[in-house]
Amino acid sequence: MSKNNNEISTDGLTFLEDGEVLYSDLYLLSETDEKGIVEYASDSFLKIANMRVEDLIGQPHSVVRHPEMPRAAFKSLWDSVQAKGFWTGYVKNARKGGGYYWVYATVLRSIDKNGKTKYVSIRVKPSREDIKKAQELYATLD
Ligand SMILES: Cc1cc2nc3c(=O)[nH]c(=O)nc-3n(C[C@H](O)[C@H](O)[C@H](O)COP(=O)(O)O)c2cc1C
């Protein structure tokens, strides 16, 4: 663990004073069924979400939703993955126990081995500039 300018870093995570958590993992993965119930999450996603498998698997993906995220963003996500099979966008998620983290998510529609529709989200770390732009845009949305 290291401490620097009111930042605490441990296990690839950096905790900023205002609650933001930065991560060093390259990507955070999760998969849902066609209704958005989580069926898989990578260890990197569980770590940044501060969740155990049982907190997330079998739950609606909205368990990680941050209250500041506009409904319009998720309407766009669902409309787009259902119509076109993919969506990309910026998402601020709430961390269990407090804090938050930003991701740039690519959500894709896929088909499981039984022929059922499923969705996969691959998240990477956005730049500070992209986070600022997303924040400004989302402040104008419902
Ligand atoms: C594959 C996939 C990944 C998702 N990942 C997130 C996520 O990380 N955070 C989030 O708030 N919503 C995520 N969603 C959207 C949620 O299903 C949900 O629409 C959103 O949290 C808003 O909640 P609500 O629809 O109950 O209002 C994801 C959806 C899919 C299909």
The ligand as a Tripos MOL2 file, in Angstrom:
@<TRIPOS>MOLECULE
LIG
   31    33     1     0     0
SMALL
NO_CHARGES

@<TRIPOS>ATOM
      1 C1        -24.1990   -6.3690  -20.6200 C.3       1 LIG1
      2 C2        -24.7630   -5.2200  -19.8220 C.ar      1 LIG1
      3 C3        -23.9530   -4.5300  -18.9310 C.ar      1 LIG1
      4 C4        -24.4550   -3.4670  -18.1750 C.ar      1 LIG1
      5 N1        -23.6050   -2.8210  -17.3180 N.ar      1 LIG1
      6 C5        -24.0920   -1.8290  -16.5350 C.ar      1 LIG1
      7 C6        -23.2440   -1.1690  -15.6040 C.ar      1 LIG1
      8 O1        -22.0440   -1.4320  -15.5000 O.2       1 LIG1
      9 N2        -23.8070   -0.1970  -14.8350 N.ar      1 LIG1
     10 C7        -25.1120    0.1440  -14.9170 C.ar      1 LIG1
     11 O2        -25.5640    1.0230  -14.1510 O.2       1 LIG1
     12 N3        -25.9310   -0.4600  -15.8130 N.ar      1 LIG1
     13 C8        -25.4500   -1.4250  -16.6170 C.ar      1 LIG1
     14 N4        -26.2850   -2.0360  -17.5270 N.ar      1 LIG1
     15 C9        -27.6600   -1.5080  -17.6700 C.3       1 LIG1
     16 C10       -28.6140   -2.0800  -16.6470 C.3       1 LIG1
     17 O3        -29.1520   -3.2910  -17.1600 O.3       1 LIG1
     18 C11       -29.7840   -1.1050  -16.3340 C.3       1 LIG1
     19 O4        -30.5010   -0.8030  -17.4990 O.3       1 LIG1
     20 C12       -29.2830    0.2170  -15.7080 C.3       1 LIG1
     21 O5        -28.4790   -0.0200  -14.5760 O.3       1 LIG1
     22 C13       -30.4440    1.1250  -15.2890 C.3       1 LIG1
     23 O6        -31.2550    0.4930  -14.3820 O.3       1 LIG1
     24 P1        -32.8210    0.4440  -14.6100 P.3       1 LIG1
     25 O7        -33.0080   -0.0680  -16.0160 O.co2     1 LIG1
     26 O8        -33.3440   -0.4480  -13.5420 O.co2     1 LIG1
     27 O9        -33.2730    1.8710  -14.4520 O.co2     1 LIG1
     28 C14       -25.8090   -3.0930  -18.3000 C.ar      1 LIG1
     29 C15       -26.6330   -3.7800  -19.2070 C.ar      1 LIG1
     30 C16       -26.1240   -4.8190  -19.9720 C.ar      1 LIG1
     31 C17       -27.0100   -5.5290  -20.9600 C.3       1 LIG1
@<TRIPOS>BOND
     1     1     2 1
     2     2     3 ar
     3     2    30 ar
     4     3     4 ar
     5     4     5 ar
     6     4    28 ar
     7     5     6 ar
     8     6     7 ar
     9     6    13 1
    10     7     8 2
    11     7     9 ar
    12     9    10 ar
    13    10    11 2
    14    10    12 ar
    15    12    13 ar
    16    13    14 ar
    17    14    15 1
    18    14    28 ar
    19    15    16 1
    20    16    17 1
    21    16    18 1
    22    18    19 1
    23    18    20 1
    24    20    21 1
    25    20    22 1
    26    22    23 1
    27    23    24 1
    28    24    25 2
    29    24    26 1
    30    24    27 1
    31    28    29 ar
    32    29    30 ar
    33    30    31 1
@<TRIPOS>SUBSTRUCTURE
     1 LIG1         1 GROUP 0 **** ****
